[in-house]
Amino acid sequence: MKNVPTYCRICEPQCALIAQVDEQLDQIIKLSPDTSHPVHKGFACHKGLNFTELHNDPDRNNHPQARTNLKSASAPEFKNISWDEAGASISEKIHAIGQDFGASALATYVGNPSAFNSTGREAARKFARALGVEYSFGSGTQDCANKFAASEAVFGTANLHPIPDFKHTRYFLSIGSNPKISHVSFVHMTNPMASLREIVARGGIVKHVNPRKIESATPTTGDVVQIKPDTDVYFLAALIHEIHQASLVDEHWIEAHADNIHSLWAFVAQYSATEVAPIIGIAAEEIVTIAREFATAEGASVHMSTGVNMGRQGTLAYWLVQMLSLITGNLGRRGGNLYSPGYFPAATVGRPKTTQPFFESTFGELRRITGSLPGNLLADYIESGLVKGLICMSGNPVLSMAGEERLQAALAKLELLVVIDIYPNATSRLADFILPATDWLERPDINSVSLGFQPEPYVQYTEAVVRPKYERKPEWWIFARLMQSLGLPSELEQPDADPMHKLNRQLEKSSLSLEQLKQSPSQTIQLPEPDPDEFFRLGVQHPQHKVACYPELIEKGTAAFERIFKELQQEKADTLKLISLRTNYMVNSWMHNLPSLKRSVALNNPLHINPEDARRLALSDGDKVSVATRYGKVVTRINYDADLRCGVVAMTHGWGHANNAQLNVARNHPGTNVNALLPTGPGSFDPLSNMSFMTGIIVEVSAA
């Protein structure tokens, strides 16, 4: 037996683990928390600790496969083929698409798990560049593209995302986040609930702004301020307005670090606490109190997450979050929000490539953000004939994006659909080829995705804990094999090829190397804590390192800001709005086949509803209901949930596995695809950032 230090790659904390391995069998016996890790110190959650279930799951993709029947068939049929056959057949189809429809007819889609794959996502970019791929899509436009767009405009780089200084803050404002369940997106930290307890224990204040009384709020971790869905942007505008009106701004800090502050004051002028209170559902007095508490705290920090990102104005909301921190002198100051470069200052390589990101397209004015087009237009690009082939890596757009039926019909029309994944899924049912990828226990890695996001910076290497089983291959190898088949330069033809070469070059910025990491305890090296001065000196990329308080991108969104506010003023009092509900027992759509996550409370995804709303609709707990929007309808059961504010209903996304006969656990608990209720196509996303509208959707609920 041997113990191998490694780490989880399911979500942001990337908890340190020890894999116990039977060397003779080359088999993992169990995963345990790494109690000797200098940062995590034994913290790990049940999803990572139970990952051996996924690793050993007999339902996984284990061999390259080719479709043997028509996509119109009721059930897909595939046969196992060799990697040589897969490469030759796929390259032949790619060449044919290029000859018949042009090079731009091939597109890519990259899903969420690839963010935690330091060699896979870079290989996907390299493949797309080599083939001249013009149309790229990804899961980022379902969860976080607004942050990259706003950061690019405000800071001059898409890679600067201020993180709370948890160790020193005295006031933490958390908006649209649920740290206990989601572990804080865009902040890579261990045990976030412990950090919240520490803030309260030292006399600080924690406020959670959310339509639900979330699990993260307890007497020792802060209170919930219940807000109406998709109105957070007006809450933020009111906070800034009240702080300015009360002359609680840090004039010296603003003068030193801000450009065009007067346009910000003009923007928030008409959004006082009194004006926005009826819209957001928070009393004006409470808005004023939060504004004054934040402005006068001895170090105040703020964080905004997917509950706001997925709304109609996530880009403007993220901009206002930065403005709130800036005007109170907390941006780039101890106890406020900091930049944590880690081993490589990624902010310096995130500058925009053009001053004019928008262009005219078949679907109106569009832009790319971090290379991606709006995911909600994928079906449109296929239906219009612009896309004829799609390479999909680590993604399941059929379940993760809006418009399941429409997207299925579009994917079925493709000349070529290649799915690279660890599991068969709703998308791969329509594939021409399925290529089996390794999981994170079968590949070496480095936690490069954490650059800029760590309150306690460290860098960790992990070797492949065991050799890949069957014919699974790491994604970098798969893309290199496809390039080789296409007659393009490939790493597989280089005897000294190193997929981690770029990572090693980045490590050199901190006088580190992979070899040093391999020789270190837990294969980890701690780095200096974030220095507040680095925020403006190293992070902000605008001239003179000043923050743009009212950039052109933001000005572009002001008309919608005013229009939506007026719409909300006219909204009926009994309107029901749908939000997404995170749980501890699944991750998006790709961990539904694990028996350990099928607890009695997580066997399905009912519609959660406040009992008062249910009684008004003459519905009882457990009733079967129809949930309808102007975009679609689903049937499910209701679950009384007094933690929701009245007027709000909630469902968990990522379900809908009824047709996936290959997943023997998931198909027995298929659930309902809530994304069938969401808008798709032109007009269904934030034009500033391509973010899909996925929360605050008006629904009608009735007995089924």
C-alpha positions in Angstrom: 0.0 0.0 0.0 1.1 3.6 -0.6 -0.4 7.0 0.2 -0.5 9.5 -2.6 -1.2 13.2 -1.9 -3.8 14.6 -4.4 -6.7 17.0 -4.4 -10.3 17.2 -5.5 -11.3 18.9 -8.7 -15.1 19.1 -8.3 -15.4 22.7 -7.1 -13.4 25.8 -6.0 -11.8 24.7 -2.7 -10.0 21.8 -4.4 -9.7 20.1 -1.1 -6.5 18.2 -0.3 -6.8 14.4 -0.2 -4.8 11.3 0.5 -5.4 8.4 -1.9 -4.6 5.0 -0.4 -3.5 2.9 -3.3 -2.9 -0.9 -3.6 0.3 -0.8 -5.7 0.0 -4.4 -6.9 -3.5 -3.9 -8.2 -3.0 -0.3 -9.2 -6.3 0.4 -7.4 -7.5 3.1 -5.1 -8.8 1.8 -1.8 -10.1 5.0 -0.4 -9.8 8.8 -0.3 -9.2 10.6 3.0 -8.7 14.2 4.0 -5.1 15.3 4.0 -4.7 16.4 7.6 -1.1 17.5 7.0 -1.9 19.9 4.2 -0.7 23.4 5.1 -3.9 25.1 4.1 -6.8 22.6 4.1 -5.6 20.9 7.3 -8.0 18.0 6.8 -11.1 19.8 5.5 -12.9 18.0 2.7 -16.5 17.4 1.8 -18.4 14.2 1.0 -18.4 14.7 -2.7 -14.6 14.5 -3.0 -14.3 11.7 -0.4 -16.8 9.6 -2.3 -15.2 10.2 -5.7 -14.0 6.6 -5.9 -17.6 5.7 -6.7 -17.3 7.7 -9.9 -13.8 6.4 -10.6 -15.0 2.8 -10.4 -18.5 3.3 -11.9 -19.2 0.6 -14.5 -21.5 3.0 -16.4 -18.6 5.3 -17.5 -17.3 5.8 -21.0 -14.4 3.4 -21.3 -13.7 3.0 -25.0 -14.0 5.2 -28.1 -17.4 4.6 -29.6 -19.0 5.3 -33.0 -22.8 5.6 -33.6 -24.3 2.7 -35.6 -27.9 3.9 -36.0 -29.7 7.0 -37.0 -30.1 9.9 -34.6 -33.8 9.8 -35.1 -33.9 6.3 -33.4 -35.6 6.1 -30.0 -32.4 4.9 -28.4 -28.8 5.4 -29.5 -26.6 2.5 -30.5 -22.8 2.6 -30.4 -20.0 0.2 -31.1 -16.5 0.2 -29.6 -13.7 1.3 -32.0 -10.0 1.8 -31.6 -8.4 5.2 -31.1 -6.9 4.9 -34.6 -10.3 4.3 -36.1 -11.8 7.2 -34.1 -9.0 9.6 -35.2 -9.3 8.6 -38.9 -13.1 8.8 -39.0 -13.4 12.1 -37.1 -10.7 13.7 -39.2 -12.3 12.6 -42.4 -15.6 14.2 -41.3 -13.9 17.4 -40.2 -12.2 17.6 -43.6 -15.5 17.0 -45.4 -17.2 19.8 -43.4 -14.4 22.2 -44.2 -14.6 21.4 -47.9 -18.4 21.5 -48.1 -19.2 24.4 -45.7 -15.9 26.2 -44.9 -13.5 26.0 -41.9 -15.8 28.1 -39.8 -18.5 25.5 -39.8 -16.7 23.5 -37.0 -17.5 24.8 -33.5 -16.5 23.8 -29.9 -18.3 23.6 -26.6 -16.3 23.4 -23.4 -18.0 22.6 -20.1 -17.5 23.4 -16.5 -15.3 20.6 -15.2 -12.6 21.6 -17.6 -11.9 24.7 -15.5 -10.3 22.4 -13.0 -8.2 20.6 -15.7 -5.0 22.5 -16.1 -3.9 20.6 -19.3 -7.3 19.8 -20.9 -8.7 23.4 -21.2 -5.4 24.6 -22.7 -5.4 21.7 -25.2 -9.0 22.6 -26.2 -7.9 26.2 -26.9 -4.8 25.0 -28.9 -7.0 22.7 -31.0 -9.5 25.5 -31.7 -6.7 27.9 -32.8 -5.1 25.3 -35.0 -8.3 24.6 -36.9 -9.3 28.2 -37.0 -12.5 27.6 -35.1 -14.6 30.8 -35.2 -17.6 29.8 -33.1 -16.8 28.7 -29.6 -19.4 28.1 -26.8 -19.1 27.1 -23.2 -20.7 26.8 -19.8 -19.3 30.2 -18.7 -22.2 31.9 -20.3 -24.4 29.9 -18.0 -22.7 30.8 -14.7 -20.0 33.5 -14.7 -19.3 35.4 -18.0 -20.7 38.6 -16.5 -17.8 38.7 -14.1 -15.2 38.5 -16.9 -17.0 41.2 -19.0 -17.4 43.6 -16.1 -13.8 43.1 -14.8 -12.4 43.7 -18.3 -14.3 47.0 -18.5 -13.7 48.2 -14.9 -10.2 47.0 -14.3 -8.8 46.6 -17.9 -8.4 42.8 -17.5 -10.8 39.9 -17.4 -8.7 38.2 -14.8 -9.0 40.5 -11.8 -11.7 39.4 -9.4 -11.4 41.0 -5.9 -11.7 38.5 -3.1 -12.8 39.2 0.5 -10.0 39.5 3.0 -11.7 37.1 5.3 -9.0 37.1 8.0 -9.3 40.8 8.6 -12.8 41.9 7.5 -15.2 43.3 10.0 -18.2 43.3 7.7 -18.9 40.8 5.0 -21.8 41.3 2.5 -22.5 38.1 0.6 -25.0 38.5 -2.3 -26.5 35.6 -4.2 -24.1 33.1 -2.6 -24.6 30.1 -0.3 -21.1 29.2 1.0 -22.2 26.1 2.9 -23.6 24.4 -0.2 -21.5 25.9 -3.0 -18.2 26.6 -1.2 -18.0 30.2 -2.6 -17.6 30.5 -6.3 -14.7 32.7 -7.5 -13.1 32.4 -4.0 -10.9 29.3 -3.6 -10.7 28.8 0.2 -10.9 25.9 2.6 -13.9 25.6 5.0 -15.7 28.9 4.2 -18.2 28.4 7.1 -15.3 28.5 9.6 -14.3 31.8 8.1 -17.8 33.2 8.5 -17.8 32.0 12.2 -14.5 33.7 12.8 -15.8 37.1 11.4 -18.8 36.9 13.8 -16.7 35.7 16.7 -14.4 38.7 16.5 -17.4 41.1 16.6 -17.9 41.5 12.9 -21.1 41.4 10.9 -22.1 39.0 8.1 -25.1 39.7 5.9 -26.4 37.2 3.3 -28.6 38.8 0.6 -30.8 36.0 -0.8 -34.4 35.2 -1.6 -34.0 32.2 0.7 -33.1 31.7 4.3 -30.0 29.8 3.1 -28.2 27.1 5.0 -25.2 29.4 5.4 -27.0 31.7 7.8 -26.9 30.7 11.4 -26.6 32.6 14.7 -22.8 32.2 14.4 -22.4 32.8 10.6 -24.7 35.8 9.9 -28.2 36.8 9.0 -30.2 36.7 5.8 -31.7 39.8 4.2 -34.4 38.4 1.9 -34.6 40.1 -1.4 -36.8 39.7 -4.5 -35.2 37.7 -7.3 -33.2 39.5 -10.0 -33.4 42.9 -8.2 -29.9 42.8 -6.5 -28.6 45.4 -9.0 -31.0 48.0 -7.6 -30.1 47.1 -4.0 -26.5 47.8 -4.9 -27.3 51.1 -6.6 -29.3 52.2 -3.5 -26.4 51.3 -1.2 -24.0 53.5 -3.2 -26.6 56.3 -3.4 -27.1 56.3 0.4 -23.4 56.2 1.1 -22.8 59.1 -1.3 -25.7 61.1 0.1 -24.5 60.6 3.7 -21.0 61.8 2.7 -19.5 58.5 3.8 -17.3 58.0 0.7 -13.6 57.9 1.0 -12.7 60.9 -1.1 -9.0 60.5 -0.8 -9.2 56.8 -2.0 -11.4 57.8 -4.9 -9.1 60.6 -6.0 -6.1 58.3 -5.9 -7.7 55.3 -7.6 -10.8 56.2 -9.7 -11.6 57.7 -13.0 -15.0 59.3 -13.9 -16.6 59.0 -10.5 -19.1 61.7 -11.2 -20.8 59.5 -13.8 -21.3 56.9 -11.1 -22.9 59.5 -8.8 -25.2 60.5 -11.7 -26.1 56.9 -12.4 -27.3 56.1 -8.9 -28.9 59.5 -8.2 -32.5 58.4 -8.7 -32.1 55.1 -7.0 -32.5 56.0 -3.3 -33.4 53.5 -0.7 -37.0 54.8 -0.6 -37.3 54.5 -4.4 -36.0 50.9 -4.7 -37.4 49.4 -1.5 -40.8 48.3 -3.0 -39.0 46.8 -6.0 -36.4 44.7 -4.1 -38.6 43.9 -1.1 -36.3 45.2 1.5 -37.4 48.1 3.8 -35.8 51.4 3.0 -34.6 51.7 6.7 -32.8 48.4 6.4 -31.1 49.4 3.1 -29.9 52.6 4.8 -28.6 50.7 7.8 -26.6 48.2 5.6 -25.2 51.1 3.6 -24.0 52.9 6.8 -22.7 49.8 8.4 -20.7 48.9 5.3 -19.3 52.4 4.9 -18.2 52.8 8.5 -16.9 49.3 9.2 -13.2 48.9 10.0 -12.7 46.8 6.9 -15.7 45.8 4.8 -15.7 43.2 2.0 -18.3 42.1 -0.5 -18.9 39.1 -2.7 -21.4 38.3 -5.4 -22.1 34.9 -6.9 -24.3 32.9 -9.3 -27.6 33.9 -7.8 -27.0 37.3 -9.3 -24.8 36.3 -12.2 -27.7 34.5 -13.8 -30.1 37.4 -13.7 -30.8 39.8 -16.5 -28.2 42.4 -15.3 -25.4 40.4 -13.8 -22.7 42.6 -15.5 -24.1 45.8 -14.1 -24.4 44.1 -10.7 -20.8 43.0 -10.7 -19.7 46.5 -11.7 -21.7 48.0 -8.8 -20.1 45.5 -6.4 -16.7 46.9 -7.3 -18.0 50.4 -7.0 -19.3 49.8 -3.5 -15.9 48.5 -2.4 -14.1 51.3 -4.2 -16.1 54.3 -2.8 -15.8 53.1 0.8 -12.0 52.8 0.5 -12.2 49.0 0.8 -11.0 48.0 -2.7 -7.3 47.0 -2.4 -7.2 47.6 1.4 -6.7 45.3 4.3 -10.0 43.9 5.5 -11.7 44.8 2.2 -11.3 43.1 -1.2 -7.9 42.2 -2.4 -6.0 40.7 -5.4 -4.3 37.4 -4.7 -2.0 36.8 -7.7 -0.7 33.4 -6.4 2.3 32.0 -8.3 1.5 33.9 -11.6 -0.2 37.3 -12.0 -3.0 36.2 -14.4 -4.4 39.8 -14.4 -1.5 40.9 -16.6 -2.5 38.5 -19.4 -6.3 39.2 -19.3 -6.3 42.5 -21.1 -8.9 42.9 -23.9 -7.6 42.2 -27.4 -9.7 44.9 -29.0 -11.3 48.2 -27.9 -14.4 47.3 -30.0 -15.6 43.9 -28.8 -19.0 44.1 -30.5 -19.7 43.0 -34.0 -22.8 42.5 -36.3 -23.9 39.0 -36.8 -26.9 37.1 -38.3 -28.4 37.4 -34.8 -27.8 41.1 -34.2 -25.0 42.7 -32.4 -22.9 40.2 -30.5 -19.6 40.0 -28.7 -17.2 37.3 -27.4 -16.2 37.1 -23.8 -13.1 35.0 -23.0 -13.5 33.7 -26.5 -17.1 32.4 -26.1 -20.3 33.4 -27.9 -23.6 33.2 -26.1 -24.4 29.6 -25.2 -28.1 30.4 -25.7 -27.4 30.9 -29.4 -25.9 27.5 -30.0 -29.1 26.1 -31.4 -29.5 29.2 -33.6 -26.0 28.8 -35.1 -26.8 25.2 -35.9 -30.3 25.8 -37.3 -29.0 28.7 -39.5 -26.4 26.4 -41.0 -23.4 28.4 -39.7 -22.3 25.4 -37.6 -22.2 21.9 -39.1 -19.9 20.2 -36.6 -19.3 20.4 -32.9 -16.6 19.1 -30.6 -18.0 19.0 -27.0 -15.6 18.5 -24.1 -16.7 18.0 -20.5 -20.1 19.5 -21.1 -23.7 18.5 -21.3 -25.4 21.5 -23.0 -28.7 19.6 -23.5 -29.3 19.7 -19.8 -27.2 22.6 -18.7 -28.6 25.2 -21.2 -32.1 26.5 -21.9 -34.4 24.9 -24.5 -33.7 21.1 -24.2 -36.0 20.0 -27.0 -34.9 22.7 -29.4 -31.2 22.0 -28.7 -31.7 18.3 -29.1 -33.3 18.8 -32.5 -30.5 21.1 -33.6 -27.7 18.8 -32.5 -29.4 15.9 -34.4 -28.9 18.0 -37.6 -25.1 18.2 -37.2 -22.9 16.5 -39.7 -20.6 15.7 -36.8 -20.9 15.7 -33.0 -18.0 14.5 -31.0 -18.4 14.2 -27.2 -15.3 13.9 -25.0 -16.5 13.0 -21.5 -16.3 10.6 -18.6 -20.0 9.7 -18.7 -22.7 9.1 -21.3 -25.1 11.9 -21.0 -28.1 13.6 -22.6 -25.8 15.3 -25.2 -23.8 12.2 -26.1 -27.0 10.4 -27.0 -26.9 12.5 -30.1 -23.2 12.1 -30.7 -21.5 10.5 -33.8 -18.5 9.7 -31.7 -17.9 9.4 -27.9 -14.3 9.6 -26.7 -13.6 8.4 -23.1 -11.8 10.9 -20.9 -9.8 10.2 -17.7 -11.1 11.4 -14.4 -8.9 13.5 -12.1 -7.5 10.5 -10.3 -6.0 9.3 -13.6 -4.2 12.4 -14.7 -1.4 14.8 -13.3 -2.6 18.3 -12.5 -1.8 21.6 -10.9 -4.3 24.0 -9.3 -3.8 26.7 -11.9 -7.5 27.7 -11.9 -7.0 29.2 -8.4 -4.8 32.0 -9.7 -6.3 35.2 -8.3 -8.9 33.6 -6.1 -7.0 32.3 -3.0 -7.2 34.1 0.4 -4.4 31.7 1.5 -2.4 31.3 -1.7 -0.6 28.0 -2.4 0.2 25.9 -5.4 -0.2 22.1 -5.5 0.8 19.4 -7.9 -0.7 16.0 -8.1 0.5 13.0 -10.1 -1.9 10.5 -11.7 -2.9 8.5 -8.6 -3.4 5.4 -10.8 -3.0 4.6 -14.4 -6.1 5.2 -16.6 -8.4 2.1 -16.9 -9.5 0.6 -20.2 -8.9 3.1 -23.0 -9.5 6.3 -21.2 -7.2 9.1 -22.2 -6.6 12.6 -20.8 -8.2 15.4 -22.8 -4.8 16.9 -23.9 -3.9 13.5 -25.4 -7.3 13.2 -27.2 -7.0 16.7 -28.8 -3.4 15.9 -29.8 -4.5 12.6 -31.3 -7.2 14.4 -33.3 -4.7 17.0 -34.5 -2.3 14.2 -35.5 -5.1 12.6 -37.6 -5.8 15.9 -39.2 -2.2 16.2 -40.3 -1.5 19.1 -38.0 1.5 19.4 -35.7 0.8 17.3 -32.6 2.5 16.9 -29.2 2.2 13.1 -29.8 4.9 13.5 -32.5 7.3 15.2 -30.1 9.4 12.7 -28.1 9.8 15.2 -25.2 6.3 16.6 -25.3 5.2 18.0 -22.0 1.5 19.1 -21.6 2.6 21.0 -18.5 5.3 23.1 -20.2 3.2 26.3 -20.1 2.4 25.8 -16.4 6.1 25.3 -15.6 6.9 28.6 -17.3 4.3 30.3 -15.2 5.7 28.8 -12.0 9.1 30.3 -12.9 7.6 33.7 -12.2 7.7 32.8 -8.6 11.0 30.9 -8.9 9.2 27.6 -8.6 9.0 24.4 -10.7 7.0 21.3 -10.9 10.0 19.4 -9.6 10.0 21.5 -6.4 6.3 20.8 -5.9 6.9 17.1 -6.3 9.5 17.1 -3.6 7.4 19.2 -1.1 5.1 17.8 1.6 1.6 17.2 0.1 3.3 18.3 -3.1 2.3 21.8 -2.0 4.1 25.1 -1.5 2.5 27.9 0.4 2.8 31.4 -1.1 2.8 34.9 0.6 -0.6 36.2 1.7 -2.2 38.8 -0.6 -0.5 42.2 -0.3 -3.2 45.0 -0.5 -0.8 47.2 -2.6 -0.8 44.6 -5.4 -4.4 45.3 -6.2 -3.7 48.6 -8.1 0.0 48.0 -8.8 -0.3 44.5 -10.3 -4.0 43.9 -10.8 -5.6 47.0 -12.4 -4.4 47.2 -16.0 -5.9 50.6 -17.0 -3.5 53.6 -17.5 -2.2 54.9 -14.2 -3.7 51.7 -12.7 -7.0 53.5 -12.1 -10.4 51.9 -11.9 -12.9 52.9 -14.6 -16.0 54.0 -12.7 -18.3 54.3 -15.7 -16.8 52.5 -18.7 -18.4 52.4 -22.1 -19.7 48.9 -21.6 -21.6 49.9 -18.5 -23.1 52.9 -20.2 -24.4 50.6 -22.9 -26.5 48.8 -20.3 -28.2 51.9 -18.7 -31.2 51.9 -20.9 -32.1 48.3 -19.9 -31.4 49.2 -16.3 -34.1 51.9 -16.4 -36.5 49.9 -18.5 -36.4 46.8 -16.2 -36.9 49.0 -13.2 -40.1 50.4 -14.7 -41.3 46.9 -15.5 -40.7 45.8 -11.9 -42.8 48.8 -10.7 -45.7 47.5 -12.8 -45.4 43.9 -11.7 -48.4 42.2 -10.1 -48.2 41.5 -6.4 -49.0 37.8 -6.8 -46.2 37.1 -9.4 -44.2 34.0 -8.8 -40.5 34.0 -9.8 -38.2 31.0 -10.2 -34.7 30.8 -8.8 -32.1 28.0 -8.8 -31.7 25.8 -5.7 -28.2 24.4 -5.0 -27.9 21.2 -3.0 -25.1 19.2 -1.4 -26.0 16.0 -3.3 -25.2 16.7 -6.9 -22.9 18.9 -9.1 -24.6 20.3 -12.2 -25.6 17.3 -14.4 -22.5 15.0 -14.0 -22.6 13.4 -10.6 -26.1 11.9 -10.6 -25.0 8.3 -10.9 -23.3 8.1 -7.5 -25.3 6.0 -5.0 -23.8 7.9 -2.0 -25.4 11.1 -3.3 -28.9 9.6 -3.5 -30.1 10.5 0.0 -33.8 10.5 0.9 -33.8 14.3 0.6 -32.2 14.3 -2.8 -33.9 11.7 -4.9 -35.7 14.2 -7.1 -35.9 18.0 -7.8 -39.3 19.2 -6.7 -40.6 22.7 -7.0 -40.0 24.4 -3.6 -42.7 26.9 -2.7 -43.6 28.9 0.4 -46.6 27.3 2.1 -48.5 30.7 1.9 -48.1 30.8 -1.9 -49.2 27.1 -2.2 -52.3 27.6 -0.1 -53.2 30.7 -2.2 -53.0 28.4 -5.3 -55.0 25.6 -3.4 -52.0 23.3 -3.5 -50.9 20.9 -0.8 -47.4 19.7 0.1 -46.5 16.9 -2.4 -49.1 17.8 -5.0 -48.2 17.2 -8.7 -48.1 20.5 -10.5 -47.5 22.0 -13.8 -44.9 24.8 -13.9 -45.1 26.9 -17.0 -43.4 29.9 -18.5 -43.8 31.5 -21.9 -40.9 29.3 -23.0 -41.9 25.9 -21.8 -43.6 23.7 -19.2 -42.6 20.9 -16.8 -44.5 18.7 -14.5 -43.2 17.9 -11.0 -44.3 17.8 -7.4 -44.2 20.7 -4.9 -42.3 20.8 -1.6 -43.3 23.2 1.1 -40.4 25.5 1.9 -40.9 28.2 4.5 -37.3 29.4 4.0 -38.4 31.0 0.6 -39.8 34.4 0.7 -43.4 34.6 -0.6 -43.5 35.1 -4.4 -40.4 32.9 -5.0 -40.2 29.3 -6.1 -37.0 27.2 -6.5 -35.8 24.1 -8.4 -32.5 22.4 -8.7 -30.9 22.3 -12.2 -29.0 19.5 -13.8 -31.7 16.9 -13.6 -33.6 15.2 -16.5 -32.0 11.7 -16.9 -35.1 9.7 -17.8 -33.8 8.8 -21.3 -30.3 7.9 -20.3 -30.6 4.1 -20.0 -26.8 3.8 -19.6 -26.7 5.4 -16.2 -28.3 2.8 -13.9 -28.5 5.0 -10.8 -29.5 8.3 -12.5 -32.2 6.9 -14.6 -34.0 5.5 -11.5 -34.1 9.1 -10.1 -34.3 11.1 -13.3 -35.9 14.3 -12.0 -37.1 17.2 -14.2 -35.0 19.5 -16.4 -36.0 22.9 -15.1 -34.0 24.6 -17.9 -36.9 23.7 -20.2 -38.6 26.8 -18.5 -35.9 29.2 -19.5 -35.6 31.6 -22.5 -33.4 30.7 -25.4 -32.3 32.4 -28.7 -31.8 36.1 -29.4 -32.9 38.3 -26.5 -32.4 35.6 -23.9 -29.0 36.7 -22.6 -27.3 39.8 -21.2 -25.8 41.5 -24.4 -23.0 43.0 -22.3 -21.6 39.6 -21.3 -23.6 36.8 -23.1 -24.8 35.5 -19.7 -28.0 33.5 -20.1 -31.1 34.6 -18.2 -31.5 31.7 -15.7 -33.1 33.2 -12.5 -36.0 35.5 -11.7 -38.1 33.9 -14.4 -41.8 34.5 -14.1 -43.7 31.2 -13.7 -47.3 30.0 -13.4 -47.9 27.1 -11.1 -51.1 25.0 -11.2 -52.4 21.6 -10.3 -51.3 19.0 -12.9 
